[in-house]
Amino acid sequence: MESNALENIKSFVHTSQTVSLSSGWQAALEMGCAVAIWQLPYQKEKQLIVHFNGSVSTTKIVLEDAPTGFAFSPFLNEEGKDTLFIEADLYYRFGEKGEILAEKAKEGLSLFQKEEWQKQSQMVATASQTAANEALNRPSIPYQPASKERYMRSVEAAVAAIQAGHLKKVVLSRTKEIALPTGLSPFMIFDRLCDKYPTAFVSMVYLPQLDQIWVGATPKRWFLWTRRVFLKPLLFVAGTQSAFDGNQQPIAPKQALWSQKEIEEQALVGRYIISCFKKIRVREYLEESTKSAVANCLIHLLSEYKVDTKAIRFQKSAVVSNCCIRPLLFGKDT
């Protein structure tokens, strides 16, 4: 028995060294596992988690109690109960050159599951790039983008509602469907985004129950916190302009000029955040003056609010769930 256990440990250590970010991602897809990979702003390290259950459950996230994992929220999630949470059965952190810096398995995870994933990762790593990209060619759920006519009707309705005083601001989204070039894989897109936008939070998530892959890159870091103080909901909102002038020279943030419309929209969002604080009875906070900030190729208006959740004995989760004006997408590592 002791000999078999030792051999299993040796096998795990040996095979784990052959796992790469790309092969680990692809192995999870082929096994039908939920998987998320991401790169944090200003960092070269990349992280991966795998959840072996073929379905990701919805839950309300409590940051103080949440295990290692990745939360993925739909836009319409007012009560926070529809957040998809990919719990980490396996967690890996990779260095700039692809070397494994940290790895952790969830307590109670069977050695068989780890070995199956690692074997699949080895097979992917030794296969051709064409085989590794086959995930793009799988049949997916039919997608019907909204028509231009429908979008125009939505714009007209939004303008009418604002003019009637029912709404103050409306942000409408559009979709664009394009054909991907032959041989382009989701991982290649993720890798290019990491290289092109080093100051952004770049992520890629696979949801097996929907057979969907979501890739994103955003400079918007909503919340930062330390062990003691909950810090800075950072809101890159309202004002947006190019960070380069007509000669493609960078514009200093202090030289950015903003219109009255953009200033008013920023103030509108600021009032909304304060109203959220009042709703959850947070009266002690520090509001810093609005300033311009560079985010990759754009300059945004930035407002900052600081709340000491320890001093006021308030849960971070309550602030997050009540003050986010857009979907909250975050990774929690070990």
C-alpha positions in Angstrom: 0.0 0.0 0.0 2.8 2.4 0.9 4.6 1.6 -2.3 1.5 2.3 -4.4 0.9 5.6 -2.7 4.5 6.7 -3.3 4.3 5.8 -7.0 1.1 7.8 -7.3 2.8 10.8 -5.7 5.8 10.4 -8.0 3.4 10.2 -11.0 1.6 13.4 -10.0 4.8 15.3 -9.5 6.2 14.1 -12.9 3.1 14.7 -14.9 2.4 18.1 -13.4 5.7 19.4 -14.8 4.4 18.8 -18.3 1.2 20.8 -17.9 1.2 24.1 -19.6 -1.4 26.8 -19.6 -2.5 26.0 -23.2 -2.5 22.3 -22.8 -4.3 22.5 -19.4 -7.0 24.7 -20.9 -7.5 22.5 -23.9 -7.5 19.3 -21.8 -10.3 20.7 -19.7 -12.4 21.6 -22.8 -12.0 18.1 -24.2 -13.0 16.6 -20.9 -16.1 18.8 -20.6 -14.8 20.6 -17.5 -15.4 24.2 -16.5 -12.1 26.2 -16.8 -10.9 29.7 -16.4 -7.6 31.4 -17.1 -6.6 35.0 -16.5 -3.8 37.5 -16.3 -3.9 40.4 -13.8 -3.1 44.0 -14.7 0.6 44.8 -14.8 1.6 41.2 -14.3 3.2 38.6 -16.6 2.0 35.6 -14.6 -1.1 33.7 -15.8 -3.4 31.6 -13.7 -5.7 28.6 -14.4 -8.4 26.8 -12.5 -10.3 23.6 -13.4 -13.6 22.4 -12.1 -14.3 18.8 -12.9 -18.1 19.0 -12.6 -19.6 19.4 -16.0 -22.0 22.1 -14.7 -21.3 25.3 -12.9 -23.8 26.2 -10.2 -25.3 29.7 -9.6 -24.8 31.2 -6.2 -24.6 34.5 -4.3 -20.9 35.3 -3.7 -19.8 36.1 -0.1 -16.2 37.3 -0.6 -15.2 36.6 3.0 -16.3 32.9 2.8 -15.7 32.2 -0.9 -13.2 29.4 -1.7 -10.6 29.7 -4.4 -12.4 30.1 -7.7 -13.6 32.4 -10.4 -16.9 34.3 -10.4 -18.7 35.1 -13.7 -21.9 37.2 -13.5 -24.6 38.0 -16.0 -25.5 41.7 -16.5 -29.0 41.3 -15.0 -28.2 40.0 -11.5 -29.7 42.5 -9.1 -29.9 40.2 -6.1 -26.5 38.6 -6.9 -28.0 35.1 -6.8 -27.4 34.3 -10.5 -23.6 34.5 -10.3 -21.8 31.5 -11.8 -18.9 30.4 -9.6 -16.2 28.1 -10.9 -14.7 26.5 -7.8 -11.1 25.5 -8.2 -10.6 21.7 -8.0 -7.2 22.4 -9.4 -5.3 25.7 -9.4 -2.1 26.6 -11.3 0.0 29.7 -11.6 2.4 30.0 -14.5 5.4 32.3 -14.8 6.3 34.5 -17.8 8.1 31.7 -19.5 5.4 29.2 -18.8 7.0 27.5 -15.8 4.8 26.4 -13.0 5.1 28.7 -10.0 2.4 27.2 -7.8 -0.1 24.4 -7.9 -2.9 23.3 -5.6 -5.6 20.7 -5.5 -8.8 21.0 -3.6 -8.9 18.9 -0.5 -10.7 15.6 -1.1 -10.1 15.7 -4.9 -9.5 12.2 -6.2 -6.1 11.4 -7.6 -7.8 9.7 -10.6 -9.3 13.0 -11.7 -6.0 14.8 -11.5 -4.2 12.1 -13.4 -6.8 12.0 -16.1 -6.6 15.7 -16.7 -2.8 15.6 -16.6 -2.7 12.7 -19.1 -5.1 14.6 -21.4 -2.8 17.7 -21.0 0.2 15.6 -22.1 -1.7 14.3 -25.1 -2.7 17.9 -26.1 0.8 19.1 -25.6 2.3 16.5 -28.0 -0.5 16.9 -30.6 -0.4 19.2 -33.6 -1.7 22.8 -33.3 -4.5 21.8 -35.7 -5.7 19.2 -33.3 -5.5 21.7 -30.4 -7.7 24.1 -32.2 -10.5 21.7 -33.0 -12.7 23.3 -30.3 -13.5 26.1 -32.7 -15.1 23.7 -35.2 -17.5 22.1 -32.7 -21.2 22.8 -33.2 -22.4 25.5 -30.9 -25.7 27.0 -29.8 -27.2 29.0 -32.6 -26.7 32.7 -32.1 -29.1 35.4 -33.5 -27.7 38.9 -33.1 -30.2 41.8 -32.7 -31.1 43.5 -36.0 -30.2 47.1 -36.8 -33.9 48.0 -36.9 -34.4 46.6 -33.4 -31.4 48.6 -32.1 -32.7 51.8 -33.7 -36.1 51.3 -32.0 -34.4 50.8 -28.7 -32.5 54.1 -29.2 -35.7 55.9 -30.0 -37.4 54.5 -26.9 -34.4 55.5 -24.8 -34.4 59.1 -26.1 -38.1 59.3 -25.5 -37.8 58.0 -21.9 -35.0 60.5 -21.1 -37.0 63.4 -22.6 -40.0 62.4 -20.5 -37.8 62.4 -17.3 -38.2 58.7 -16.7 -34.5 57.9 -17.2 -31.3 59.9 -16.9 -28.9 57.7 -18.8 -29.1 54.7 -21.0 -26.2 52.6 -22.4 -27.3 50.3 -25.2 -25.1 47.5 -26.5 -24.7 46.1 -30.0 -23.4 42.8 -31.3 -21.3 42.0 -34.3 -20.9 38.5 -35.8 -17.7 37.8 -37.7 -16.1 34.7 -39.2 -12.9 33.6 -37.4 -9.8 33.1 -39.6 -8.9 29.4 -40.2 -6.7 28.0 -37.5 -7.4 30.8 -34.9 -8.1 29.3 -31.5 -9.6 30.9 -28.4 -6.3 30.5 -26.6 -4.4 32.3 -29.4 -6.9 35.2 -28.9 -6.3 35.2 -25.1 -2.5 35.1 -25.6 -2.6 38.1 -28.0 -4.8 40.1 -25.7 -2.4 39.5 -22.8 0.5 40.8 -25.0 -1.4 43.8 -26.4 -3.1 44.9 -23.2 -0.6 44.4 -20.3 -2.5 46.8 -18.1 -5.9 45.0 -18.5 -7.5 42.2 -16.7 -7.6 39.5 -19.4 -9.6 36.4 -18.9 -11.1 33.4 -20.7 -13.8 31.2 -19.3 -15.4 28.0 -20.6 -18.9 27.1 -19.4 -19.6 23.5 -20.3 -23.4 23.5 -19.6 -23.8 26.3 -22.2 -20.9 25.2 -24.4 -19.7 28.8 -24.4 -16.3 30.4 -24.3 -16.1 34.0 -23.0 -12.9 36.0 -23.7 -12.5 39.5 -22.2 -9.9 42.3 -21.6 -10.9 45.2 -19.3 -8.9 47.9 -17.6 -11.7 48.5 -15.1 -10.7 47.3 -11.7 -13.8 47.8 -9.6 -12.4 47.0 -6.2 -9.1 46.7 -4.5 -8.6 45.6 -0.9 -6.0 44.7 1.7 -6.4 42.4 4.7 -7.5 45.4 6.8 -9.0 48.0 4.5 -11.4 47.7 1.6 -9.9 50.1 -0.9 -10.9 52.0 -4.0 -13.8 51.0 -6.1 -12.2 52.3 -9.3 -14.8 53.5 -11.8 -13.7 54.2 -15.4 -17.0 55.6 -16.6 -18.7 58.2 -18.7 -15.7 60.1 -20.2 -13.6 58.2 -22.8 -11.2 59.5 -25.4 -8.2 58.3 -27.3 -4.9 58.5 -25.5 -3.2 59.6 -28.7 -3.4 62.8 -30.7 -3.7 63.2 -34.4 0.0 62.5 -34.8 -0.3 59.3 -32.8 1.6 60.9 -29.9 0.5 60.0 -26.4 -1.6 62.6 -24.6 -0.8 63.3 -21.0 -3.8 62.7 -18.7 -3.6 66.3 -17.4 -4.0 67.6 -20.9 -7.2 65.7 -21.6 -10.2 68.0 -22.3 -13.7 66.9 -21.3 -17.0 68.2 -22.6 -19.8 69.3 -20.3 -21.8 66.1 -21.2 -19.0 63.8 -20.1 -18.5 65.7 -16.8 -22.3 65.6 -16.1 -22.4 61.8 -16.8 -19.5 61.3 -14.4 -21.2 63.2 -11.7 -24.4 61.1 -12.3 -22.5 57.9 -11.7 -20.9 59.4 -8.6 -24.3 60.3 -7.2 -25.4 56.8 -7.9 -22.5 55.3 -5.9 -23.2 57.5 -3.0 -26.9 56.5 -3.1 -25.8 52.9 -2.9 -23.6 53.6 0.1 -26.7 55.2 1.8 -28.8 52.3 0.9 -26.5 49.9 2.8 -25.9 52.5 5.6 -22.3 53.2 4.8 -21.8 56.7 5.9 -18.1 56.8 6.5 -16.2 56.9 3.2 -13.6 59.0 1.4 -14.4 60.5 -2.0 -11.4 61.6 -3.9 -11.6 64.2 -6.7 -12.3 63.0 -10.2 -9.2 62.8 -12.5 -8.1 61.6 -15.9 -6.4 58.2 -16.1 -4.9 56.2 -18.9 -6.2 52.7 -19.6 -4.3 51.1 -22.5 -5.1 53.2 -25.6 -7.8 55.3 -23.9 -8.1 58.0 -21.4 -11.0 57.7 -18.9 -12.5 59.9 -16.2 -11.8 58.2 -12.9 -13.6 58.5 -9.6 -12.3 56.8 -6.4 -14.1 56.0 -3.1 -12.4 54.4 -0.1 -14.2 52.5 2.6 -12.6 51.0 5.7 -14.8 47.9 6.2 -12.9 46.9 9.3 -13.5 50.2 11.0 -17.3 50.2 10.3 -17.6 46.4 10.7 -19.1 45.9 7.3 -18.8 43.0 4.9 -17.0 43.6 1.6 -19.6 41.5 -0.2 -22.4 44.0 0.7 -20.4 46.8 -0.9 -19.6 44.8 -4.0 -23.1 43.5 -4.6 -24.8 46.9 -4.0 -22.3 49.3 -5.7 -21.4 47.5 -8.9 -23.0 49.2 -11.8 -21.8 46.6 -14.3 -21.1 42.8 -14.1 -18.4 41.9 -11.6 -15.9 39.6 -13.1 -13.0 38.7 -10.7 -10.5 36.0 -10.0 -9.5 34.9 -6.6 -6.2 33.1 -6.4 -4.5 31.4 -3.5 
